Amino acid sequence: MVSSPSVIYPDSDGQPMADNTLQFRWIVLFKENLECLFRDNSEVFVAGDLLWYPMEGYPEIRVAPDVMVALGRPKGERGSYRQWEENDIAPQVVFEILSPGNRLGEMVKKFKFYDRYGIEEYYIYDPDRNELSGFTREESGLNVVEEINQWVSPRLGIRFELNPDELVVYYPNDERFKSTVELAQQLEQTQQELLLERQRASQETERAEQERQRAERLSAYLRSQGIDPQQIP
C-alpha cells in the first residue's frame, strides 16, 4: 500500500541518537553485532535509531528504538520503518540503552508503545548501573523475564550474561559480541596468521624444490660415473 501524499512521515524526530559515549557504544555494539549475526540472511532487517510508524495515517504515532530487529523483512536502506509498507510486520525485538537523562515517564511510555504495537521481545540495559531487564510477549502482553542472567533470546538465539561489572552478550555459537575495534583486531590477527601460513607453505615448497634439485644433481653425477641411479637399491 502506498502512503497518501497528503500525510508526511518525517525521517527524524529531532532527538539525538545517544546522550553520551557510553550509551552510543552499547547501541553500536548491539546494532553491528546483530548485523553480523544475520549477515547471511537477506530477510532480516536491523536498524539503529530509526523511526517506526506502526499505523498508516498517524505520523504522530511513532518511536525510534535504539536498536530494532525485523525478521522477515529484507535488508536495505530506509528513511523510516513504515509498517504498512513492510507487509504489516512489526519489529519483533527491540533494545533500549539507558542514559542518565532517561526519565521514568519516558520509559513507561515506550513500554506501553511496544506492548501495544506487538513487540515480542524488549530489552533495556542501563550501562551506568549495569542493570538489564527483559520482557517477552505472552497472552497478556509483555511480561518480565524473571531470570535475565544466562537468558537466551527466543527470537535471536543470543545469550545474556550479566557479570558484576558489565553485560556480556554471546552469539548462538557462544562467541562474544565484539566492538568494532575488537573485530578489527581479530581481522588483523587472522590476516597475520594467514600470512604466516603462506610463508610456511612457501618455505616448504622451496625446501621441496631444493631437495628435487639435489636429487637431480646426484643422479646426473652417478650417470657421469657410469652408474644408473635406477639400479641402485
N, C-alpha and C positions, 0 to 999 in steps of 0.2 A: 504494500500500500504506500502511495506517495503522499508525503505530508502536504497539507494545504499551504499554498504560497502566502496566505494571509497570516499564518502563525510563524513566529520566529522562535527558534530554539538556539539560544546563544551557546557557543562552544566554551565559554569561560564564565565563571561566577565571580571573577574579580578577587578571589581569595588565593593566598599563596599556597604552594604545594606543601610546604613544611615551614614550621616556625623556627627550627634550629637545625644544626648539622647532625645531631644525634637522631632526631626524628627522620630526617631526609635519608640518612644512611640506612636505616631499617626499612624505609619504604623501598629504596632501590634494591636492598638485599632480597626482599620478598619478590618484587616485580621481576628482577633479572633472573633469579633462580627458578621461578615458575616458568619464565620464558624458556629457560634451558630444559626444564623438566618436560615440557610439551613441544620441544623444538621439531620433533618428527611427526607431530600430529597437526595436520593443517586445519583441523576443525576444533581448535581450542584458541580462544581469544583472551589474551592477558593485557591488562591496561593499568596504568597508574594515574591517579588524579584526573580521571575522565568523567565528565558529567553523564549521568544515566537518567534518561527520561523514560519512565515506565508507561506513561499514558499519552497517546496522541491527543493534541488539542489542549494540553495543560502544561505549558512550558514552565509554569511556576512550581510544578511538582518535579523535583529533581534532587539529586545528591551526587557528590563526587567522591566515591570511596578512594582511600589511599591506594589500595590495590584491589582489583576485582578479576575474577576468572569466569568466563562464559564458555562452558563446554557445549559443543555442538554448533559453534559459530566460527566462521572462517577467520583466519588471521588477516590482517590488513590495516590500513590507516583509517582512522575515523576522527571526525571533529567532536563527536559525542556518541553515546550509545543510546539510540532511539529504538526502544524495544519492539515497537510495531514494525520496524524495518528489519528486525532480526528474528523473523518467524515467531515473534512474541515470546522469545526465550529470555527470561530474566537471568542475570548473572547468578550462578549458584553459590559462589564463595566470595566473601569479602573480608579484607583485612583493614583494620584501622590502627594506626600507630599514634599513640597519645603524645602530647607535648604539655608542658606546664600551663599553656594557655587554654587548653581544652576545658570547657565548663561542663558540669554535670548535666545541666539542662540541654546542652547541645548533644551530648552523647545519648541521653534518653530519647531525644527527638530522632536521632539516627537509628537507634534500636527499633523504635516504632515504625520507622520508614521501612527498614529491612524486613521486619516481621510482616508488615502489611503487603509488601510487594514481592514476596516469595523467595528471599534468600534462604538457601538450605544450610549454609554454614557461615558463621560470623565469628571472627576472632579479633580481639582487642589486646594490643600489647603496649604496656607502659614501660619504655626502656629506662626511665629515670628511677622507677621503683622496682623494676624487674618483675612486673606482675602481668600474667597472661590470663585472659578469660576467653572461654569458647562457648558457643551456642550452636545447637543443631536443631533442625526442624522436626517436630513431631506433630501429631494430630492437633494438638492445642496451640501450635505455633513454635517459635524459637524457645528452646529450653536450655538452661545452663549445663555445660559439661562438668559433672561433679569432680572428676579427677582429670585435670588437664595435663599433668606431668606424664609423659610417655603416651599421650593421646595420639592416635593416628587418624588423620582426616579421612572420612569415608569416601569423599569425592576425589581427593588429590593423592591420597596414599602417603603423604608426608607425615613425619613424626615430630612431635614437640617434646624437647627435653628441657625442663626448667631447672637449671643449675643455680647455686646460691648467688652467683654474680651476673649471669646472663642467660638468655634463652638461646638454645641451640636447636636448629631445625635440620632434619635429615630427609634426604631423598628416599624413595621406596627401597633403593639398594643399599641404604644406610650410609651413603656418602653425605658429608655435612654440607649445608648451604655455605657458599663461599662468597666473599666480597669480590669486587672487580679486580682489586689488587691481587688477592689470593689466586683468582683464576688466571691472571696474567703471569704470576709467579709459577703456577702449575704448568702453564703452557710453555714457559721458558725452560723449566726443568725437563719437560717432555722432549722439547726440541734438543736440549743438550744431550739427553740420553740417546736420542735417535742419531745425533751427530757422532757420539762415541761408538755406537753400534756400527755405523757406517765406516768409521775409522778402523774398528776392529776387523770388520769384514774385508776392508781394503788391504789391511796388513796380512790377513790370512791368504788373500788372493795373491799378494806379492810374494809371500813365502812359498806358496804352491808353485808359482811361476819360477822362482829361483831353484826349487828342487827339480822341476822339469828340465831346466837348462843344465843343471849339474849332471842329471842323468843322461842327457843328450851328449854332453861333452865326454862323459865317461864311456858311453857307447862308441863314440867316434874314436876315442883313443884305443879302445880294445880292438876295434876293426883295423886300425892302422898297424896294430901288432899282430894281425892275422888271427884274431880271436873273434868268433861270432858270439856277441852278447846273448843271443837267444839260446845258445847251447850251454850257458853257464847255469848250473843247477841252483 
